[in-house]
Amino acid sequence: MRIWFSVVLLFAALIGRTQLVPNAGFDSGSGGTLADWRMANQSPITTAGVLSNGVRVLWAAEATGKGKHSLQFEGQGRAEGDYALVVSPFFHLLPGESYEISFAYRASGLAPENGDRSRYTALIMDLFHDGKTRFVAATRILTSTNSDGWVRLQKIFTVPDEADHQQVRLSLTNKYPNARATLRIADISIVPLPPALGCRQSLPGRRSHH
């Protein structure tokens, strides 16, 4: 009983010390501009949308039911393919501790790799773990599975000991020519795991339907 109580106290302390993803539900912003999140070139994301390499990215009024907004990617279907990358601000997780990252998405037009793996259309989420002066590691969730309804993806990871800060990076990557894809992402969450459930190795991404 004392051991379990100690685990609970440690878990509570971990939650209290953890800084999670800023504006993780995409619900904060003003004047039609999303707060905190930016395109990779630091351009703001608005309700009108911004065009990046054949993808229109916008702050959309649609979500999973937990929030009022989502991040929407609309591929234009260029002959050379489409690509857009959105990044969060930097934030801090505890080195050596285990967490679960998850988010909801819905998509159409995603496609798996072709035979020689030169073409695919995918949602890619990378959680970058950076040291003070260099990149250390990344936790990735990648899917080419379409869904009419909201689906949740999640993955357990352990923060590298050398990591100083983190950043979430969301992208729509389309390497099929003249193919359109639409993607919506909402309700990002990073939750610390109780020490008894932690692990030192990332587990494969899992899917759950809402």
C-alpha positions in Angstrom: 0.0 0.0 0.0 2.8 2.4 0.9 4.6 1.6 -2.4 1.5 2.3 -4.5 0.9 5.6 -2.5 4.4 6.6 -3.3 3.9 5.9 -7.0 0.7 8.1 -6.9 2.6 10.9 -5.2 5.4 10.7 -7.8 2.9 10.7 -10.6 1.2 13.8 -9.2 4.5 15.6 -8.9 5.3 14.7 -12.5 2.1 16.2 -13.8 2.6 19.3 -11.7 6.1 19.8 -13.2 5.2 19.1 -16.8 4.7 21.8 -19.4 2.5 20.5 -22.1 1.9 21.6 -25.7 0.8 25.2 -26.0 -2.6 25.7 -27.5 -2.9 22.0 -28.1 -6.6 22.1 -29.0 -6.1 25.0 -31.5 -8.8 26.9 -29.7 -6.8 30.1 -28.8 -6.4 32.9 -31.3 -7.7 36.4 -32.2 -8.5 38.4 -35.2 -8.8 35.2 -37.3 -5.2 34.2 -36.5 -4.3 31.0 -34.6 -2.1 31.6 -31.5 1.2 29.9 -30.9 1.3 27.6 -34.0 3.1 28.7 -37.1 4.1 27.5 -40.5 7.7 26.2 -40.6 8.8 29.6 -42.1 7.0 31.3 -39.2 4.1 32.6 -41.3 0.9 32.9 -39.2 -2.0 30.5 -39.7 -5.4 32.2 -40.3 -9.0 31.3 -41.0 -8.4 32.5 -44.5 -5.5 30.1 -44.9 -1.9 30.3 -46.1 -0.5 28.5 -49.1 2.7 26.4 -48.8 4.1 24.2 -51.6 0.7 23.3 -52.9 -1.1 22.9 -49.6 -3.5 25.5 -48.1 -3.3 25.4 -44.3 -6.0 27.1 -42.3 -7.4 27.5 -38.8 -10.8 25.7 -39.2 -14.0 25.8 -37.1 -14.4 22.0 -36.9 -13.2 19.7 -34.2 -13.8 16.4 -32.3 -16.3 17.7 -29.8 -13.7 18.5 -27.2 -12.9 21.8 -28.8 -14.2 24.2 -31.4 -11.3 24.3 -33.9 -8.9 22.1 -35.8 -5.9 22.6 -38.1 -6.8 21.9 -41.7 -4.5 21.0 -44.7 -5.9 21.1 -48.2 -3.6 19.6 -50.9 -4.0 21.3 -54.3 -2.9 18.2 -56.3 0.2 19.7 -58.1 2.1 17.7 -60.7 5.2 17.9 -58.5 3.4 16.9 -55.3 2.3 18.9 -52.2 3.9 19.6 -48.8 3.2 21.7 -45.8 4.8 21.8 -42.3 3.3 23.4 -39.2 5.3 23.7 -35.9 4.4 24.4 -32.3 6.4 26.6 -30.0 9.1 24.9 -28.0 8.1 23.4 -24.6 9.7 21.2 -22.0 9.2 17.6 -20.9 11.2 15.8 -18.2 14.2 13.9 -19.5 14.1 10.2 -18.7 10.3 10.2 -18.1 7.7 8.4 -20.2 4.6 10.0 -21.8 1.8 9.3 -24.2 1.3 11.7 -27.1 -2.0 11.5 -29.0 -4.1 13.5 -31.4 -7.4 13.2 -33.4 -7.5 13.4 -37.2 -9.8 12.8 -40.2 -8.6 12.6 -43.7 -9.4 11.8 -47.4 -7.0 11.3 -50.2 -4.2 9.7 -48.2 -2.4 6.8 -50.0 0.2 4.2 -49.0 3.6 3.8 -50.6 3.8 2.5 -54.1 5.9 -0.5 -55.0 9.3 1.2 -55.0 8.4 3.5 -52.0 9.0 6.6 -54.1 5.4 7.9 -53.7 3.0 8.2 -50.8 0.5 10.6 -49.2 0.7 10.8 -45.5 0.0 12.6 -42.3 3.2 12.9 -40.3 3.6 14.0 -36.7 7.1 14.4 -35.4 7.8 15.3 -31.8 11.4 16.6 -31.9 13.6 16.2 -28.9 16.3 18.8 -29.1 19.4 19.4 -26.9 20.7 22.8 -26.1 22.8 22.9 -29.3 21.7 20.0 -31.4 18.9 17.6 -32.5 18.7 14.5 -30.3 15.8 12.3 -31.5 12.2 12.3 -32.7 9.0 10.4 -31.9 7.0 9.8 -35.1 3.4 8.9 -35.9 2.8 8.4 -39.6 -0.5 7.3 -41.2 -1.8 6.9 -44.8 -5.2 5.6 -43.6 -8.2 7.7 -44.5 -11.2 8.2 -42.1 -14.6 9.9 -42.6 -14.9 10.3 -38.8 -12.5 11.4 -36.2 -9.8 8.8 -35.3 -7.3 9.1 -32.5 -3.6 8.0 -32.8 -1.3 7.6 -29.9 2.2 6.5 -29.0 4.2 6.0 -25.8 7.7 7.4 -25.7 10.5 8.2 -23.2 12.2 11.6 -23.3 16.0 11.2 -24.1 18.2 12.1 -21.2 20.0 14.6 -23.5 16.8 16.5 -24.5 16.4 20.1 -23.4 13.1 21.0 -25.1 10.5 19.6 -27.5 8.5 20.8 -30.5 5.5 19.2 -32.3 5.7 19.2 -36.1 2.7 18.4 -38.2 2.8 17.8 -42.0 0.8 16.7 -45.0 3.2 15.1 -47.5 1.9 14.1 -50.9 4.4 12.6 -53.4 1.7 11.4 -55.9 1.3 13.8 -58.8 -2.1 15.5 -59.4 -3.6 13.9 -56.3 -5.6 15.9 -53.8 -5.7 15.2 -50.1 -7.5 16.9 -47.2 -6.5 16.5 -43.6 -7.8 17.8 -40.3 -6.0 17.5 -36.9 -7.4 18.4 -33.5 -7.0 17.9 -29.7 -3.2 17.1 -29.3 -2.4 15.7 -25.9 0.8 14.8 -24.1 0.1 12.9 -20.9 2.8 11.8 -18.4 2.6 8.1 -17.5 2.8 6.8 -13.9 6.3 5.5 -13.2 5.0 1.9 -13.0 3.7 2.1 -16.6 6.6 4.0 -18.1 9.0 2.4 -20.6 12.4 3.1 -22.1 11.3 2.4 -25.6 8.8 3.9 -28.0 5.8 1.6 -28.9 4.1 1.5 -32.3 1.3 4.0 -32.9 -2.2 2.9 -32.0 -5.5 3.9 -33.5 -8.9 4.3 -31.7 -12.2 5.5 -33.2 -14.3 8.1 -31.6 
